């Protein structure tokens, strides 16, 4: 019986692991349109057409938020509406219209959450209940209305069910 199981296992390994597979993954170089920058994070709509990327910093200070509506062929800098910040993370709704990003100041270690409901054309800063925190991450559901953000130094998770207008604090770990 053990011999039969061993032969069956080896056959399964050969069939499922040992046989060569061909994957049709291709990458397109967009360095001409996006440039060489210190990119911190990128997010995509579910179809890959709408992209949002955050630049952490530039030689003159903070970086910017960039969006693309053509799969990365061209990019728009949203420095005017979001400002130069030390961006860390960004997330997108499934259609790319609702975006959320977090930044952190290098001096204080704290920053804010920013949201956009128009694909990145304009941005809203959220202080209020989420306040200035040491943000580390952010996530969005497919609608872009349910958001979550993590703050490192306070050990809390913040959630919003209204696109970032209000935030609820969820307690930290106990040990």
C-alpha positions in Angstrom: 0.0 0.0 0.0 2.8 2.4 0.9 4.5 1.7 -2.4 1.3 2.5 -4.3 0.8 5.8 -2.4 4.5 6.7 -3.1 4.1 6.0 -6.8 0.8 8.0 -6.9 2.4 10.9 -5.1 5.5 11.0 -7.5 3.2 10.8 -10.5 1.1 13.8 -9.2 4.3 15.8 -8.5 5.5 15.1 -12.1 2.2 15.9 -13.6 1.4 19.1 -11.6 4.9 20.4 -10.7 7.4 18.8 -13.0 5.9 19.6 -16.3 6.9 22.8 -18.0 4.2 25.5 -18.1 3.9 28.4 -20.4 2.5 31.6 -18.9 1.4 34.5 -21.2 2.7 37.3 -18.9 4.0 40.3 -20.7 5.3 43.6 -19.3 5.4 46.9 -21.1 8.1 49.5 -20.4 6.5 52.8 -19.6 9.7 54.6 -18.5 9.2 57.2 -21.3 5.8 58.2 -20.0 6.2 57.7 -16.3 9.9 58.6 -16.0 12.5 57.4 -13.6 11.1 58.3 -10.1 11.1 57.0 -6.6 7.8 55.2 -6.9 6.3 54.1 -3.5 3.2 52.3 -4.6 0.8 51.7 -7.5 -2.8 50.5 -7.8 -5.1 49.6 -10.6 -8.7 49.4 -11.6 -10.0 45.9 -12.2 -9.5 46.1 -16.0 -6.0 47.7 -15.7 -6.9 50.8 -17.7 -6.9 53.2 -14.8 -3.7 53.3 -12.8 -2.6 55.5 -9.9 0.9 55.7 -8.6 2.5 57.7 -5.7 6.0 59.1 -5.8 7.6 59.1 -2.4 10.0 62.1 -2.8 12.0 64.1 -5.3 15.3 65.9 -5.0 13.4 69.0 -3.9 11.1 67.4 -1.3 7.9 65.5 -1.5 6.6 63.5 -4.4 3.3 63.6 -6.3 0.3 61.5 -7.3 0.1 60.4 -10.9 -2.8 58.8 -12.7 -3.2 57.1 -16.1 -6.4 56.3 -17.9 -4.8 54.4 -20.7 -3.0 51.5 -18.9 0.1 53.5 -18.3 0.9 54.8 -21.7 0.5 58.4 -20.5 0.5 59.9 -17.0 -1.0 63.0 -15.4 0.8 64.7 -12.4 -1.8 65.8 -9.8 0.7 68.0 -7.8 -1.7 71.0 -7.9 -4.6 69.2 -6.2 -2.7 66.9 -3.8 0.5 68.8 -3.3 4.1 67.5 -2.8 4.0 64.9 0.0 5.9 61.8 1.1 3.3 59.4 -0.3 3.4 55.8 1.0 0.4 53.9 -0.3 -2.6 54.2 -2.6 -5.6 52.1 -3.4 -8.3 52.2 -6.1 -11.9 51.2 -6.6 -12.6 48.6 -9.3 -13.4 51.3 -11.9 -10.6 53.7 -10.9 -12.9 56.6 -10.1 -12.4 56.4 -6.3 -8.9 56.6 -5.0 -7.3 56.8 -1.5 -3.8 57.6 -0.5 -1.8 58.1 2.7 1.3 60.2 3.2 3.7 60.8 6.1 5.9 63.8 6.9 9.5 63.0 7.3 10.0 65.4 10.2 7.0 64.5 12.4 6.4 60.9 11.1 2.7 61.7 10.8 0.5 62.5 7.8 -3.0 62.4 6.4 -5.4 60.4 4.4 -6.4 61.8 1.0 -9.4 60.7 -1.1 -10.5 61.4 -4.7 -13.9 60.6 -6.2 -13.1 61.8 -9.7 -10.2 59.6 -10.7 -7.5 61.8 -9.1 -8.4 65.2 -10.6 -9.1 66.6 -7.2 -8.2 65.4 -3.7 -9.7 65.9 -0.2 -7.5 65.9 2.9 -9.0 64.0 5.9 -8.0 65.2 9.3 -11.0 65.0 11.6 -11.6 61.6 13.1 -8.7 60.0 11.3 -6.3 62.9 12.1 -2.6 63.1 11.6 -1.1 59.7 12.1 1.8 57.6 11.2 0.0 55.9 8.3 1.5 52.7 6.8 -1.2 51.3 4.5 -4.6 51.8 2.9 -7.1 49.6 1.2 -10.4 50.0 -0.7 -13.3 47.8 -1.6 -14.4 47.6 -5.2 -16.8 50.5 -4.9 -14.2 52.8 -3.3 -16.6 53.7 -0.5 -15.4 51.2 2.1 -11.8 52.1 3.1 -9.4 50.9 5.7 -6.1 52.5 6.8 -3.4 51.3 9.2 -1.5 53.5 11.5 1.7 52.1 12.8 2.7 54.0 15.9 -0.8 54.0 17.5 -1.5 50.4 16.6 -5.0 51.1 15.3 -6.9 50.3 12.2 -9.3 53.0 10.8 -12.3 52.2 8.6 -14.7 54.3 6.6 -17.9 53.3 4.9 -18.6 56.6 3.2 -15.6 57.1 1.0 -13.5 58.8 3.8 -15.9 61.4 5.0 -15.9 59.8 8.5 -13.6 57.3 10.1 -14.0 54.7 12.9 -11.1 53.7 15.1 -10.7 50.0 15.8 -8.6 49.1 18.9 -5.1 47.9 18.9 -3.7 44.5 19.7 -3.5 43.4 23.3 -0.3 41.6 23.3 
